[in-house]
Amino acid sequence: MEGMKLVFNLEDKVSILLGEKSVNSNVIKSLEEELEFNEELRNEYFVQKSIKSLLNNRLKISFSSNEKRKELLRRIYLEKISNK
């Protein structure tokens, strides 16, 4: 088993680099080194990282706007109750 080289496809490598798959630190370290000289991996990594970042930001925005909507509905409800 010692010295056996693990082979990952591009998608797996990007998932590992983005922290979506757990592997030992040696694998992560070697992929980070490969990132420096493998243009295809680097491009895919940055594309996926950007997409993930945009999705996270979008989720935060929709969550915050949903919270604002809930707050507005709560105010309207309380106002209606107090007017009765």
Rosetta constraint file for C-alpha pairs under 8 A:
AtomPair CA 8 CA 12 HARMONIC 5.67 0.50
AtomPair CA 8 CA 13 HARMONIC 6.00 0.50
AtomPair CA 9 CA 13 HARMONIC 6.27 0.50
AtomPair CA 10 CA 14 HARMONIC 6.24 0.50
AtomPair CA 10 CA 41 HARMONIC 6.47 0.50
AtomPair CA 10 CA 44 HARMONIC 7.99 0.50
AtomPair CA 11 CA 15 HARMONIC 6.20 0.50
AtomPair CA 12 CA 16 HARMONIC 6.13 0.50
AtomPair CA 12 CA 21 HARMONIC 7.99 0.50
AtomPair CA 13 CA 17 HARMONIC 6.19 0.50
AtomPair CA 13 CA 31 HARMONIC 7.03 0.50
AtomPair CA 13 CA 41 HARMONIC 7.75 0.50
AtomPair CA 14 CA 18 HARMONIC 6.10 0.50
AtomPair CA 14 CA 41 HARMONIC 7.24 0.50
AtomPair CA 14 CA 44 HARMONIC 7.08 0.50
AtomPair CA 14 CA 45 HARMONIC 5.34 0.50
AtomPair CA 14 CA 48 HARMONIC 7.55 0.50
AtomPair CA 15 CA 19 HARMONIC 6.27 0.50
AtomPair CA 15 CA 20 HARMONIC 5.10 0.50
AtomPair CA 15 CA 21 HARMONIC 5.88 0.50
AtomPair CA 16 CA 20 HARMONIC 5.68 0.50
AtomPair CA 16 CA 21 HARMONIC 4.85 0.50
AtomPair CA 16 CA 22 HARMONIC 6.69 0.50
AtomPair CA 16 CA 23 HARMONIC 7.30 0.50
AtomPair CA 16 CA 28 HARMONIC 7.00 0.50
AtomPair CA 17 CA 28 HARMONIC 6.72 0.50
AtomPair CA 17 CA 31 HARMONIC 7.24 0.50
AtomPair CA 17 CA 32 HARMONIC 7.38 0.50
AtomPair CA 17 CA 45 HARMONIC 7.55 0.50
AtomPair CA 18 CA 45 HARMONIC 7.79 0.50
AtomPair CA 18 CA 49 HARMONIC 6.94 0.50
AtomPair CA 23 CA 27 HARMONIC 6.51 0.50
AtomPair CA 23 CA 28 HARMONIC 7.08 0.50
AtomPair CA 24 CA 28 HARMONIC 6.77 0.50
AtomPair CA 25 CA 29 HARMONIC 6.00 0.50
AtomPair CA 26 CA 30 HARMONIC 6.17 0.50
AtomPair CA 27 CA 31 HARMONIC 6.18 0.50
AtomPair CA 28 CA 32 HARMONIC 6.11 0.50
AtomPair CA 29 CA 33 HARMONIC 6.31 0.50
AtomPair CA 30 CA 34 HARMONIC 6.14 0.50
AtomPair CA 31 CA 35 HARMONIC 6.04 0.50
AtomPair CA 32 CA 36 HARMONIC 6.99 0.50
AtomPair CA 33 CA 37 HARMONIC 7.52 0.50
AtomPair CA 34 CA 38 HARMONIC 5.76 0.50
AtomPair CA 34 CA 41 HARMONIC 7.99 0.50
AtomPair CA 35 CA 39 HARMONIC 7.31 0.50
AtomPair CA 35 CA 41 HARMONIC 6.14 0.50
AtomPair CA 35 CA 42 HARMONIC 5.33 0.50
AtomPair CA 36 CA 42 HARMONIC 7.28 0.50
AtomPair CA 38 CA 42 HARMONIC 6.16 0.50
AtomPair CA 39 CA 43 HARMONIC 6.01 0.50
AtomPair CA 40 CA 44 HARMONIC 6.19 0.50
AtomPair CA 41 CA 45 HARMONIC 5.91 0.50
AtomPair CA 42 CA 46 HARMONIC 6.21 0.50
AtomPair CA 43 CA 47 HARMONIC 6.17 0.50
AtomPair CA 44 CA 48 HARMONIC 6.08 0.50
AtomPair CA 45 CA 49 HARMONIC 5.93 0.50
AtomPair CA 46 CA 50 HARMONIC 5.96 0.50
AtomPair CA 47 CA 51 HARMONIC 6.22 0.50
AtomPair CA 48 CA 52 HARMONIC 6.03 0.50
AtomPair CA 49 CA 53 HARMONIC 6.07 0.50
AtomPair CA 50 CA 54 HARMONIC 6.10 0.50
AtomPair CA 51 CA 55 HARMONIC 6.10 0.50
AtomPair CA 52 CA 56 HARMONIC 6.12 0.50
AtomPair CA 53 CA 57 HARMONIC 6.16 0.50
AtomPair CA 54 CA 58 HARMONIC 6.01 0.50
AtomPair CA 55 CA 59 HARMONIC 6.07 0.50
AtomPair CA 56 CA 60 HARMONIC 6.21 0.50
AtomPair CA 57 CA 61 HARMONIC 6.15 0.50
AtomPair CA 58 CA 62 HARMONIC 6.12 0.50
AtomPair CA 59 CA 63 HARMONIC 5.94 0.50
AtomPair CA 60 CA 64 HARMONIC 6.05 0.50
AtomPair CA 61 CA 65 HARMONIC 6.09 0.50
AtomPair CA 62 CA 66 HARMONIC 5.93 0.50
AtomPair CA 63 CA 67 HARMONIC 6.18 0.50
AtomPair CA 64 CA 68 HARMONIC 6.24 0.50
AtomPair CA 65 CA 69 HARMONIC 6.14 0.50
AtomPair CA 66 CA 70 HARMONIC 6.19 0.50
AtomPair CA 67 CA 71 HARMONIC 6.16 0.50
AtomPair CA 68 CA 72 HARMONIC 6.17 0.50
AtomPair CA 69 CA 73 HARMONIC 6.18 0.50
AtomPair CA 70 CA 74 HARMONIC 6.09 0.50
AtomPair CA 71 CA 75 HARMONIC 6.25 0.50
AtomPair CA 72 CA 76 HARMONIC 6.26 0.50
AtomPair CA 73 CA 77 HARMONIC 6.09 0.50
AtomPair CA 74 CA 78 HARMONIC 6.13 0.50
AtomPair CA 75 CA 79 HARMONIC 6.02 0.50
AtomPair CA 76 CA 80 HARMONIC 6.20 0.50
AtomPair CA 77 CA 81 HARMONIC 6.30 0.50
AtomPair CA 78 CA 82 HARMONIC 6.16 0.50
AtomPair CA 79 CA 83 HARMONIC 6.19 0.50
AtomPair CA 80 CA 84 HARMONIC 6.61 0.50
